[in-house]
């Protein structure tokens, strides 16, 4: 598998001369924007997780910052540990999120 720098790809896509802007708007742009991000934080200003997704979130309320497992559901962030709503989008305490890594493969002994 090859990892790509999506930011560099986006920059090149935006500055390239396109024969047809529809190709950029309808094909290339969705491909870059909706491709999974591997190992990187996604700003909530750029994109939100799919509904009912468990993700890691970077929380910063101005006095403390931390990384916490959350569930994003219908516009709200829910703390997976305490099972409570922790931040409405209007407060802006959740700054970034990323998909959870795959769980390790556990091999059963014989």
N, C-alpha and C positions, 0 to 999 in steps of 0.2 A: 504494500500500500504506500502511496506517495502522499505526503501532506502538502497542502498548498498554503500560501499566504493570501488569504481572502482579501485583506486590505489592499495589497499590491494589485491583485487581480481586479478589484473594484475600481481602483484608480486608473488602471490601464483601460478598462472597459469604458469609463466615463470620458477619457481623453482621446479615445480612438476615433478615427473617421469611419463612420458606418455608411454602407451603401443604402441601408434602409433603417430608419430609426425604430420601426416596428420590430425589427430583429433584436435590437438592443432592449427595447421596452418589454417585449412579450416573451423573449427566449432567454437572452443572456442575463438580464437583471433578476428575474425570478430564480434562475439557476444558482446565482451567487448568493442571493439573499436567503434562500430557503435550504441551502446545503447545510448539513450538520457541521457544527463547529467542534473541532477536536481539541481538547485541552485548552480552551480559551474562554475568557469571560465575555459575555454578551451584555451590552448596556441595555437597560430597560427602555432607554430612549430610542434604541434601534429596533428592538423586537422583544416581544414577550413570549414566554413558553406556551406550548399548546395547553389547552384547558385540561385540568386533572393531571398535570405533570409533577412528578417529584424531581426536584432540582436542588443544587447547592446555590445559596444566595449570599451575596456580600451585603451585609447590613451595616449602615452607618447613620447614627442619629445625631451626630455632632459631638457627642461625649464619649461614645464607645463605638467600636467597629468590630465585627466578627463575621465568621463564615458559618452559616447554619443550614441544615437540611430543611427544605420547605416544600409545600405543595402549593401550586398555583391553581386556583379554581375560581372561575367566574369573577375575575378582576381582583381577587384577594389572595394574599399570601398567608399560608397557615403553617405554623411551626410544627414540624413533624414530631418533635420530642414532647412538647406540652399540649399538642392538639388544640391550639387556639389561634385565632386571627392575630397577626402581628403587625400588619402594615397595610393600610389602604394605599392605593396608587397615588392618592392626592398628597400624602405626607412625604413621599419620596425617600423613605429610609432604606428601601431596597434599591441599590444602585446598579448591581450587576448580577447575573445568574449564569450558571453553566449546567449542562446535562450531567447526570450522575455517571460515573464510570461503570463499566460492566462489572458485575460481581465476579469474584474469583471462581474458577472452576474447581469444585471440590470432588475429588475422586474417592469413591467408596472402596474400602478395603474388602476384598474378596468374598 
